Amino acid sequence: AAGSSGDAEKYKNATNVKDLLDMIGKDVHDKVKGEAEQRSNGELKGLLSQASILGETAFTDKPCNFDYDKLINGSGSGGNRHPCKNLKGSTIEGRFSNTLGGQCTDSKMRSGGEGACAPYRRLHLCHHNLESIETNNYDSDNAKHNLLAEVCMAAKYEGDLIKTHHRQHQLTYPDSASELCTVLARSFADIG
């Protein structure tokens, strides 16, 4: 259990601050996940195979095999729902910009914000499809499955952008091997 004397011993094995925080984060995640599963009794668990796209049930529970193009290019309100475009169909936000689309709450740092960030937050992710989920005349029994499909689609397109933009950020932040991954992990925690 988190907070036990066994944890204190385990945490002594951390090789640096990031390692320690990762260990604590994993323990907290595991504890919260277990408590949530116990409380919900599985009622909130979504299954991709039960998500309906254009009136059809999906064919897989594997996010990598899911047909996101059907979800994006469908007809009616389901069409044109690309997660990286805002509701007007524009992609004006600079992806992974350190000047646009991010927020650094450095003023909350003890040092007065000089050279620190607590933590850098993404304000724009590929999640605009979540803003246009159909809610009128909606089958509430299927909502958890469709929400899972929408979140997986947002993550897929966000991941595709990481692949295409990763090299430039390796050059921008040469002294930090995991900077981009850390920023995204912190951001997705907001909707995860």
C-alpha distance (Angstrom), angle and dihedral (degrees) to the residues before:
residue distance angle dihedral
A1 . . .
A2 3.79 . .
G3 3.77 113.5 .
S4 3.80 96.2 29.8
S5 3.79 124.6 130.4
G6 3.81 87.5 -109.0
D7 3.80 88.4 63.9
A8 3.80 90.8 53.7
E9 3.79 89.8 55.1
K10 3.80 92.1 46.1
Y11 3.81 91.9 48.8
K12 3.81 90.1 55.7
N13 3.81 86.6 70.1
A14 3.82 91.6 65.4
T15 3.79 110.6 118.5
N16 3.82 95.5 -155.7
V17 3.81 141.9 -3.0
K18 3.81 94.0 -87.1
D19 3.80 90.6 51.8
L20 3.82 90.2 50.1
L21 3.80 93.0 48.7
D22 3.81 90.6 47.2
M23 3.81 89.9 52.7
I24 3.80 92.7 48.6
G25 3.81 91.0 44.6
K26 3.80 91.7 52.7
D27 3.80 91.4 49.9
V28 3.80 92.3 48.9
H29 3.83 91.3 45.6
D30 3.80 92.5 50.5
K31 3.81 92.2 47.6
V32 3.81 94.7 47.4
K33 3.81 92.4 44.3
G34 3.80 91.3 51.7
E35 3.80 92.5 48.0
A36 3.82 92.0 47.5
E37 3.80 92.2 49.8
Q38 3.78 89.9 49.4
R39 3.84 92.8 49.0
S40 3.81 96.3 45.3
N41 3.79 94.7 42.0
G42 3.81 87.7 -145.4
E43 3.83 93.2 -57.9
L44 3.81 92.8 123.2
K45 3.79 97.4 46.7
G46 3.79 111.4 117.1
L47 3.79 124.6 -152.1
L48 3.79 119.9 -156.0
S49 3.80 90.1 -150.0
Q50 3.82 88.4 63.1
A51 3.82 95.8 49.0
S52 3.78 112.4 109.7
I53 3.79 120.7 -137.9
L54 3.78 117.5 -171.0
G55 3.80 89.5 -18.3
E56 3.81 94.1 -50.4
T57 3.78 126.1 107.7
A58 3.80 113.8 -119.1
F59 3.79 118.0 -106.3
T60 3.80 101.5 -135.5
D61 3.78 146.9 39.9
K62 3.81 90.7 -151.2
P63 3.83 112.1 99.6
C64 3.82 92.0 -151.4
N65 3.83 91.8 56.9
F66 3.81 96.5 44.3
D67 3.84 115.2 117.4
Y68 3.81 100.1 -122.5
D69 3.81 91.3 165.9
K70 3.81 89.1 69.0
L71 3.79 89.3 52.4
I72 3.82 91.7 50.4
N73 3.80 101.3 38.0
G74 3.79 98.4 39.0
S75 3.76 124.1 126.3
G76 3.80 127.8 -96.1
S77 3.79 118.7 3.0
G78 3.81 89.8 -12.2
G79 3.80 93.0 62.4
N80 3.79 127.2 93.1
R81 3.79 94.9 17.0
H82 3.77 99.3 140.6
P83 3.82 106.4 166.0
C84 3.81 94.5 -138.4
K85 3.80 94.5 56.4
N86 3.77 123.0 76.3
L87 3.80 121.8 -124.6
K88 3.82 90.6 -83.9
G89 3.82 90.7 55.6
S90 3.80 94.1 -108.0
T91 3.80 128.1 132.5
I92 3.81 96.5 -158.5
E93 3.80 97.2 139.0
G94 3.78 112.5 96.9
R95 3.77 106.0 -122.6
F96 3.82 112.8 -120.8
S97 3.79 93.1 -10.3
N98 3.79 116.1 164.2
T99 3.82 90.2 -148.3
L100 3.81 103.2 36.4
G101 3.76 126.0 47.4
G102 3.77 97.8 12.6
Q103 3.74 137.8 94.8
C104 3.77 127.0 -153.2
T105 3.78 113.3 -170.9
D106 3.79 93.2 -157.7
S107 3.81 93.4 147.2
K108 3.81 88.7 73.5
M109 3.80 92.9 61.4
R110 3.81 120.5 104.3
S111 3.79 90.9 -124.2
G112 3.81 90.2 62.5
G113 3.78 89.7 -102.7
E114 3.76 98.3 -66.1
G115 3.79 109.7 152.5
A116 3.79 94.8 -18.5
C117 3.76 139.5 99.7
A118 3.78 128.1 -163.9
P119 3.07 90.9 -140.3
Y120 3.80 123.3 -40.3
R121 3.81 106.2 -118.0
R122 3.79 128.4 -157.9
L123 3.78 111.8 -132.2
H124 3.80 95.3 -173.9
L125 3.79 123.7 48.4
C126 3.78 131.8 159.7
H127 3.78 93.0 -89.5
H128 3.80 105.0 109.6
N129 3.81 90.4 116.3
L130 3.81 87.2 68.9
E131 3.81 88.9 61.1
S132 3.79 92.0 58.7
I133 3.80 102.5 46.2
E134 3.79 109.4 141.5
T135 3.82 108.8 -108.3
N136 3.83 102.8 166.1
N137 3.80 115.7 95.1
Y138 3.79 87.5 -2.4
D139 3.78 125.1 170.6
S140 3.80 99.3 -122.9
D141 3.80 91.8 -165.2
N142 3.80 88.2 63.4
A143 3.83 96.9 41.4
K144 3.82 95.7 94.4
H145 3.81 91.4 52.0
N146 3.81 94.3 47.8
L147 3.81 92.0 45.1
L148 3.81 89.0 54.2
A149 3.82 89.9 51.6
E150 3.82 91.0 49.8
V151 3.82 93.4 48.7
C152 3.82 90.7 47.2
M153 3.80 89.7 50.4
A154 3.82 91.0 51.1
A155 3.82 89.9 49.3
K156 3.82 91.6 48.2
Y157 3.79 93.4 54.8
E158 3.80 92.6 41.6
G159 3.81 87.4 52.3
D160 3.80 92.0 48.8
L161 3.79 89.1 54.6
I162 3.79 90.9 50.0
K163 3.81 88.4 56.4
T164 3.80 92.7 51.5
H165 3.82 96.4 41.6
H166 3.80 101.0 35.6
R167 3.79 97.6 92.4
Q168 3.80 94.7 54.6
H169 3.81 90.2 51.6
Q170 3.78 91.6 49.4
L171 3.80 85.6 58.3
T172 3.82 93.0 43.9
Y173 3.81 94.2 49.3
P174 3.83 103.9 29.5
D175 3.81 94.2 158.9
S176 3.81 95.2 54.2
A177 3.79 115.7 63.2
S178 3.80 95.1 -175.5
E179 3.82 103.8 33.4
L180 3.81 96.3 113.8
C181 3.80 93.6 44.0
T182 3.81 91.4 48.8
V183 3.81 92.1 50.9
L184 3.80 91.6 51.0
A185 3.79 94.2 44.3
R186 3.79 90.2 53.9
S187 3.78 91.4 46.7
F188 3.79 97.0 49.7
A189 3.79 89.0 50.2
D190 3.81 85.0 72.2
I191 3.81 92.6 66.2
G192 3.81 98.4 24.6
